[in-house]
Amino acid sequence: MSDSLRVAVIGAGTMGNGIAQTFAMHGHSVNLVDLNEEALERGMSTIRRSLERFVRKEKLSAEQSEEILGRIQPTTDLAGAVGEVRIAVEAVFEREDVKRGIFEQLDKHAPSGAILASNTSSIPITRLAAATGRPEKVIGMHFMNPVPIMKLVEVIRGNRTSDETLAETVRIAEGLGKTVGVARDYAGFVSNRVLMPMINEAAFCLYEGIATREDIDTIMKLGMNHPMGPLTLADFVGIDVVVEILDILYRDFGDPKFRACPLLRKMVEAGKLGRKTGEGFYAYD
Ligand SMILES: NC(=O)c1ccc[n+]([C@@H]2O[C@H](COP(=O)([O-])OP(=O)(O)OC[C@H]3O[C@@H](n4cnc5c(N)ncnc54)[C@H](O)[C@@H]3O)[C@@H](O)[C@H]2O)c1
């Protein structure tokens, strides 16, 4: 295990609670910040349920699970939470104004040497860094969902991120048992720039009647040895999120290859957003 650090995670939602859990599972002390007690309680109960699964699978003892929970301190006080941290990881809503506000506060209250990381999927790290007086310390740490399970952290180097910050962030991520891929700060980084056009093209295949949804998924799953087909994956990600990211890629690169399939837009209009609404390309209970 790497040295034990004091860290803060801002946002206790899907990603934030997974990030907090992962740091705590590797011996770090975590201050987990959200706007209110309900959000914190939801985040903490997700962590408890996840740890129970590790215990059931005998990957952790009940005692270890308690110790891990004991290392996570939920709080609504951001300023107090970041006062002594080595690194703060921001995982709030994917809205630039909200994230910039958080980065201003992190810059004000975190120690001057602390790394300020964002888990954003699509907002330029360089723009978040510009909200601080320490752009060399700002970096992207793009964890994958579910964080405790998924091996990858895509580390995004902003225009002014220093070599030292990059090296330390990679070291911290590897200390969490993750494998790092480094990308430069352009829309979609690598992960979404490659994934979203694949999902989009799968949607076009369905839209143009090239194949059924099942055949599209079967061909891509078995033919490319992917764990699931692109339409199944799109339902996991959320069709609205897919369209949002395609729109960002289209806007930033001005390249028609990123135009969202009309079928995806129609699904968003109809509220067929995937698993979270019970229906996307497939129906769910
Ligand atoms: N969900 C995914 O699969 C996924 C994968 C990779 C990256 N991301 C990125 O991670 C980030 C978080 O996504 P999510 O899915 O966890 O969102 P989410 O909606 O589940 O959670 C966001 C949390 O942030 C909290 N929050 C909002 N404003 C806040 C503030 N000012 N201070 C403190 N807390 C605040 C909310 O109360 C909520 O609990 C986004 O940037 C998203 O793009 C998501």
The ligand as an ORCA input file, in Angstrom:
! r2SCAN-3c Opt
* xyz 0 1
  N     -21.668      8.538    -13.911
  C     -20.652      8.118    -14.645
  O     -20.641      7.002    -15.204
  C     -19.412      8.987    -14.800
  C     -18.234      8.398    -15.259
  C     -17.070      9.169    -15.328
  C     -17.122     10.504    -14.938
  N     -18.301     11.069    -14.517
  C     -18.277     12.471    -14.089
  O     -18.295     12.495    -12.674
  C     -18.947     13.675    -12.208
  C     -20.046     13.289    -11.239
  O     -20.985     12.466    -11.898
  P     -21.999     11.545    -11.104
  O     -22.569     10.611    -12.091
  O     -21.357     11.032     -9.860
  O     -23.094     12.631    -10.687
  P     -24.209     12.531     -9.538
  O     -25.309     13.413     -9.963
  O     -24.471     11.105     -9.179
  O     -23.481     13.192     -8.252
  C     -23.119     14.537     -8.172
  C     -23.107     14.919     -6.686
  O     -22.501     16.209     -6.556
  C     -23.202     16.893     -5.542
  N     -22.969     18.336     -5.683
  C     -23.465     19.175     -6.629
  N     -23.011     20.425     -6.416
  C     -22.225     20.377     -5.308
  C     -21.486     21.334     -4.564
  N     -21.479     22.621     -4.941
  N     -20.788     20.923     -3.486
  C     -20.784     19.635     -3.101
  N     -21.469     18.663     -3.767
  C     -22.192     19.032     -4.850
  C     -24.652     16.491     -5.745
  O     -25.451     16.753     -4.578
  C     -24.501     14.998     -6.069
  O     -24.535     14.207     -4.893
  C     -19.389     14.421    -13.455
  O     -18.408     15.368    -13.780
  C     -19.440     13.326    -14.510
  O     -19.232     13.823    -15.811
  C     -19.429     10.322    -14.424
*
